[in-house]
């Protein structure tokens, strides 16, 4: 039911201006055991140095999310959007038929610390779109606040996939139960602090794949900041046919 992905086991690169940890395969990092998790294709934890940023790049047929943990980040794209994200913001670009964009750390002294996330859309060739929203800490305290969904429920940003993304802050007695239907699965990543998933302790940078059925208790947080992806379950492997085994005869 729980498959851990410890922080220390992730891939890592230091490009000077960018330090990044890879939960799943990305660029030159490859791990056959952690290629992706269904439609969740990329989960990178990035730190961008002050005054530095990603070069302009063309993307298509991806849902590209930026979850800003600390600092600030200026976004510009070919749709004419230009904005500065602050900590607690979630940005979603639906690249669709094509979008060109760049992100830049405008601070002169502080790293921009973020999660770079890519999700496969339900279909290709969608019109490109952009949306971002700030979620205050009070909205996530002691609960799972919906950040992104397919229909924009409860003020969440829209992602073109059968996915629901939650953020939560938990400390001491605060707890919540995550219920997954039989046709769903989840991935939880610890952004800050630590939390127990059932009775398994996860620390900052750790992740866990969660498969149904049943509920999962999130509890015993220590200044925990988490993000949870509720995703469709993948196809089940075919059941192997069992070969009848002869019974041994009791000695007469």
C-alpha positions in Angstrom: 0.0 0.0 0.0 2.9 2.4 0.8 6.1 2.5 -1.4 8.6 5.0 0.0 10.9 7.2 -2.0 13.4 8.6 0.4 15.0 12.0 -0.2 18.5 10.5 -0.1 17.7 8.1 -2.9 16.6 10.8 -5.5 18.8 11.9 -8.3 20.8 15.1 -7.9 22.5 17.7 -10.1 24.4 20.9 -9.4 24.5 23.3 -12.4 26.0 26.1 -10.4 23.0 28.5 -10.8 20.6 25.6 -10.2 20.6 22.7 -7.7 17.9 20.1 -8.3 16.7 16.8 -6.9 14.8 14.3 -9.1 12.1 12.1 -7.8 11.4 10.7 -11.2 13.5 10.3 -14.4 14.4 13.7 -15.9 17.1 14.9 -18.4 20.2 12.7 -17.9 18.9 11.1 -14.7 17.4 7.6 -15.2 16.1 5.1 -12.6 14.1 2.3 -14.1 12.2 1.9 -10.7 11.1 5.5 -10.7 10.3 6.5 -14.3 7.0 8.2 -13.4 3.8 7.6 -11.5 1.0 7.4 -14.0 0.3 10.9 -15.4 2.8 12.4 -12.9 5.9 12.5 -15.0 8.2 15.0 -13.3 8.7 16.1 -9.7 11.9 18.1 -9.3 12.9 20.1 -6.2 14.8 23.1 -7.5 16.8 25.9 -6.0 17.7 28.8 -8.3 20.4 31.3 -7.3 19.6 35.0 -7.0 19.5 36.8 -10.3 19.4 33.5 -12.3 16.7 31.7 -14.1 15.7 29.0 -16.6 16.5 29.8 -20.2 13.5 30.5 -22.5 12.1 27.2 -23.8 9.3 25.9 -26.0 7.0 23.3 -24.5 4.0 21.5 -25.8 1.4 18.9 -24.7 2.3 19.1 -21.0 0.7 20.4 -17.8 3.6 22.3 -16.2 3.2 23.3 -12.6 5.4 25.4 -10.4 4.8 25.3 -6.6 6.9 28.1 -5.0 8.2 27.1 -1.5 10.4 30.1 -0.8 11.6 33.3 -2.5 10.1 34.9 -5.6 10.0 34.0 -9.3 9.1 36.1 -12.3 7.2 34.3 -15.1 7.0 35.4 -18.7 5.4 33.5 -21.6 4.4 33.8 -25.3 0.8 34.3 -24.4 1.7 37.7 -22.9 1.6 36.7 -19.3 4.1 38.4 -16.9 3.8 37.9 -13.2 5.9 37.5 -10.0 5.1 34.4 -7.9 5.5 34.5 -4.2 5.9 31.6 -1.7 2.6 29.7 -1.5 1.7 30.2 -5.2 0.9 27.5 -7.6 1.3 28.2 -11.3 -0.1 26.0 -14.1 0.8 26.3 -17.7 -1.1 24.1 -20.1 1.4 24.0 -22.9 -1.0 22.4 -25.4 -0.1 23.2 -29.0 2.9 25.2 -27.8 4.0 27.8 -25.4 7.4 29.6 -24.9 8.2 30.6 -21.3 10.9 31.6 -18.9 11.2 31.8 -15.1 13.7 34.1 -13.3 14.7 34.6 -9.7 14.3 38.4 -9.2 15.7 38.4 -5.7 19.2 39.9 -5.2 19.9 37.7 -2.1 17.5 34.8 -1.7 17.3 31.5 -3.6 14.0 30.6 -5.3 13.0 27.2 -3.9 10.3 25.4 -5.8 8.8 22.2 -7.1 8.8 21.8 -10.8 6.0 19.4 -11.8 4.9 17.9 -15.1 1.7 16.0 -15.7 0.6 14.4 -18.9 -2.7 15.9 -20.1 -5.7 13.7 -21.0 -5.2 14.6 -24.6 -2.8 16.4 -26.9 -3.4 19.5 -29.0 -5.2 21.6 -26.4 -5.1 25.4 -26.7 -2.3 26.8 -24.5 -3.4 28.4 -21.2 -1.9 30.0 -18.1 -3.2 30.3 -14.5 -1.7 31.0 -11.1 -3.1 31.4 -7.6 -1.7 32.2 -4.1 -2.8 29.9 -1.3 -2.4 31.4 2.2 -1.1 29.2 5.0 -4.3 29.5 6.9 -6.2 27.8 4.0 -3.9 24.7 4.4 -3.6 24.5 8.2 -4.7 21.1 9.5 -6.4 20.1 6.3 -5.9 19.2 2.7 -6.7 22.2 0.6 -7.5 21.6 -3.0 -4.9 23.4 -5.1 -5.6 22.0 -8.6 -8.3 20.0 -10.3 -9.8 19.2 -13.7 -12.8 21.5 -13.1 -11.3 24.3 -11.0 -13.4 23.2 -7.9 -13.2 25.4 -4.8 -11.1 28.0 -6.5 -8.3 25.6 -7.5 -6.3 26.1 -10.7 -7.3 23.9 -13.7 -5.1 21.0 -14.8 -6.2 19.0 -17.9 -6.0 15.6 -16.3 -8.2 13.5 -14.0 -6.1 14.7 -11.1 -6.6 16.5 -7.8 -3.7 18.2 -6.1 -3.8 19.1 -2.4 -1.6 21.1 -0.1 -1.6 20.8 3.7 0.2 22.0 6.8 0.2 19.8 9.9 1.7 20.2 13.3 1.3 18.1 16.5 -2.3 17.1 17.0 -3.5 18.2 13.6 -4.4 15.1 11.4 -6.5 14.1 8.4 -7.5 10.9 6.8 -6.9 10.5 3.0 -9.5 8.3 1.4 -8.8 6.7 -2.0 -11.3 4.9 -4.1 -10.3 1.5 -5.7 -9.6 3.2 -9.1 -7.3 5.9 -7.6 -3.8 6.2 -6.3 -1.8 9.0 -4.7 1.7 10.4 -4.4 2.7 12.4 -1.3 5.8 14.6 -1.1 7.1 16.3 2.0 7.9 19.9 1.2 9.0 20.9 4.7 9.2 19.3 8.2 8.0 15.8 8.7 4.8 13.8 9.1 3.7 10.2 9.7 1.8 8.4 7.0 -0.1 5.9 9.1 2.8 5.0 11.3 5.6 5.6 8.8 7.7 8.7 9.4 8.5 10.8 6.3 10.9 13.7 6.5 11.6 16.7 4.2 12.2 15.6 0.6 10.7 12.1 1.1 7.8 10.9 -1.0 5.5 7.9 -0.9 3.4 6.1 -3.5 0.0 5.2 -2.0 -2.2 2.5 -3.5 -5.8 1.7 -2.5 -8.0 0.4 -1.0 -8.6 2.0 2.3 -7.8 5.2 4.2 -4.4 6.6 5.0 -3.9 8.6 8.2 -1.7 11.7 8.0 -0.6 12.6 11.6 2.1 13.6 14.1 3.3 16.5 11.9 6.4 18.5 12.9 5.9 21.8 11.0 4.9 19.6 8.1 4.2 21.1 4.7 3.0 18.5 2.2 1.6 18.2 -1.4 -0.6 15.3 -2.4 -1.5 14.1 -5.9 -4.7 12.1 -6.2 -4.4 10.3 -9.6 -6.2 7.6 -11.6 -4.9 4.1 -11.1 -3.0 2.5 -13.9 -4.0 -0.7 -15.6 -3.5 -3.8 -13.4 -1.1 -6.5 -14.6 -2.8 -9.6 -15.8 -3.2 -12.3 -13.2 -1.0 -15.3 -13.6 -2.7 -18.6 -14.1 -1.9 -20.9 -11.2 -0.8 -24.4 -12.0 -2.5 -27.1 -9.9 0.0 -28.7 -7.6 -0.3 -32.4 -6.8 -1.2 -33.2 -3.2 1.3 -35.3 -1.3 -0.1 -38.6 0.0 0.0 -39.3 3.6 2.0 -42.4 4.4 -0.2 -45.4 5.1 
